[in-house]
Amino acid sequence: MATEGEDSEQAEIEGSDDGKVPPPVKPTSLKRFVKQQSDMNAGGDAVEELQHHLEFVAERIWLEASKHAEDDGRKTVKERDVQHAIDEFTEPHDLIKKTVEDLDWMKRNLERQVEQSIVYAEDRYDD
């Protein structure tokens, strides 16, 4: 026997009588969530914008996970498919972060080379 919460959750999954699917992220829950994350007030338009983007990101991740499952010949999306999609989503950002770290290392290395260079050592021969 389903509890009251399960019945309402199932109704939300199936949608309302008008055929519209309710938003997966409820504005009131999201507003409560963001309020708990900081001491800042959350404007309704800010929460709405965040909700829109969260739903967009969730849709893209789900589509990629679905494609990954389909490419594996499955009709069921598994946790590994979702993780793969998240990895694909974050890969460009990870690449940028690594590139910045590599560039910082190169800069430090080049600065050491300049310090040791006889061409740029202005006070090296001042004795």
QUIFEN-V521507 format. One line per field, one symbol per residue. psi: psi as a letter, one per 40 degrees, with the letter a starting at -180 (. if undefined). A space follows every 50 residues. Layout:
# QUIFEN-V521507
psi = ???
This chain:
# QUIFEN-V521507
psi = hiiddddddddddeiideehhihdhhdddddddddedieiihiddddddd dddddddddddddddddddddefiehhidddddddddddedddddddddd dddddddddddddddehedegdedfe.
